[in-house]
Every structure is written in structure tokens, then in C-alpha cells.
């Protein structure tokens, strides 16, 4: 029986579905960060199963959005600042956790993710405005697709 041939075009990153790649990146980020936080004492205790399920879902969706949207914006419009902002926010949380400069940085990161997500989106909007402005004035910049077909 002949072995199936591997088509190198299917593995080309420029041909990947952008939405699937961003979603997968969001899942990896959410699982990794949540595993790190759970291993360092963060727990979900809502008193009843429905409240606990809501808290877990709220946290997982927030972590997923914090990575999936910046990855999508990187591929769709080649915006790098949302990805850097996400990395900076996670790094700041890790710093606060490591050096004790905040009482509960890990649980706060999971709780206030809508504010952190707004910071990430604001960074992307600022970069987009600057790049569109330089494209209009100087002809350099603009928002162009970086990779993907989705």
C-alpha cells in the first residue's frame, strides 16, 4: 500500500485559514495561562455550580479573546500593537505575581479582562490610525493582509 503524499501547499502559512489560526492561538493561550494561574492558587468558587460555571466560562472566553483577536488583527491588517499589548499585559501580571506588588494579580487578570481587552483594542486602533494617516499623507503604511485566506 503506498503511503499518502504530503502536499506542501497545505502547510504553507500564507494559505492557512486566518480565523482558524487565530482561534487555535486563542485556545493555546487560554489553556496555557489558565493552567499557569490554576497551578498558582487561583480557584473558581461561586458557591453553586451555575455561578462557578459562569466564572470559568467568563475567564476562558476572556483569555481566548485576549489572544485570538490580536492574532486575527495581525493576519488581517498586519497590526502588531494588539499582540504586543497582550504580551505586555500578561508580562505585567506575571511581574506583579512574582514580586508581590499586587495582592491578587492572577485573579484580577481573569476578572477585569474586559478592561484589558479594551486596552488591546485601543492599541490596535491607535496603530491603525497612524498607519492609515501615513499612508494617506506619505504613501507609506496602510493596512494590508499579512497572511491567511479567511
CORPE-V23451 format. One record per pair of residues at least 6 apart in sequence whose ideal C-beta (glycine too) atoms are under 7 Angstrom apart, sorted by the first residue. I is the first residue (numbers start at 1). J is the second residue. Records with the same first field share a line. If there is no record, write none. Layout:
I=J / J
//
This chain:
9=15
13=147
14=147
15=149
16=147 / 148
17=148 / 149 / 150
18=72 / 75 / 76 / 147 / 148 / 149 / 150
19=72 / 150
20=150
21=71 / 75 / 148
22=68 / 71 / 72 / 75
23=68
25=67 / 68 / 71
26=64 / 65 / 67 / 68 / 71
27=64
29=63 / 66 / 67
30=60 / 63 / 64 / 67
33=63 / 90
34=59 / 60 / 63
37=106 / 110
40=97 / 106
42=106 / 107 / 110
44=52 / 55 / 56
45=52
46=52 / 54 / 55
59=110
62=110 / 113
65=117
66=86 / 113 / 116 / 117 / 120
67=86
69=82
70=82 / 83 / 86 / 120
71=83
73=79 / 82 / 124
74=80 / 83 / 146
75=146 / 147 / 148
76=145
77=128 / 143
78=143 / 144 / 146
79=124 / 127 / 128
81=123 / 124 / 126 / 127
82=120 / 121 / 123 / 124
85=119 / 120 / 123
86=120
89=116 / 119
93=105 / 106 / 109
96=102 / 105
97=105 / 106
102=108
128=143
131=141 / 142 / 143
132=142 / 143
134=140 / 141
135=141 / 142
//
